[in-house]
């Protein structure tokens, strides 16, 4: 039987997974990873606290293990993430103003240069918009350096790795009716109109009771694609179990496939026991590595596409 990646490749798409470096030596984990997925995203190893624990001292060993594992097996890598308000190391929290702006851009240059030529797509900026109905930017130390911090980051990333696609990535932007979705859409439209280098929008797609799969998801995907960017589902998981969960997964794949520029799907972990949702069962493989109904729903939807 075909694998998820092979099935997705039939329409020129990829099927990816978030990976933790310290699990690569688990044979059950690595076996599923190597067999089923053709793109990997380091779950935490490329974040700022991991890659620049002290200012100007970069630390790439764990991320390199994932990148080397993937590239040696002909897989591609999504870089996640150059800039995020969360998980900032102490040295950076102590900076403000021009010093912080420079440190921020130096971080982008340092990490993107180290991986130049090896990254398919970078999540340059993650989660910069606030939740709720205001449609505003999230308050963060980066945001306090000026509204132009996001475009400065994208220009710097482009200079450091001209071959990588550059994405803006966020959650709760699945529902087109939401103010946050439309605010991100406005930013991307503005970037495209002014020549700020952005190639893709990453829609995390963490679906749960508080964020159910919306009926208008494919409208959101096609409205972003209409701006001239690719759309990627970057952190897919669906709370639940059994047939209901499988049905949601099927609909997600069908929504992506309804939009030619929805170019790939990444699930946020291999087995349920690998998920950041400690108590849930949101993924495609159970804790023993067995395929769940959701796995078959995804596979058949990919094959039907
Ligand atoms: O590995 C350390 C361990 O050494 C330490 O003793 C322990 C004590 O806190 O922490 C361990 O690190 C944890 C790490 O996951 C690995 O398990 C961190 O505390 C914990 O904060 C971290 O959580 C990650 C979270 O992002 C925050 O960075 C999750 O694994 C990861 O799945 C989650 O991913 C995010 C995306 O990056 C952005 N979108 C939302 C998504 C889900 O929250």
Boltz pocket constraint, residues with backbone or C-beta under 6 A from the ligand:
constraints:
  - pocket:
      binder: B
      contacts: [[A, 43], [A, 44], [A, 87], [A, 126], [A, 171], [A, 204], [A, 235], [A, 275], [A, 276]]
      max_distance: 6.0
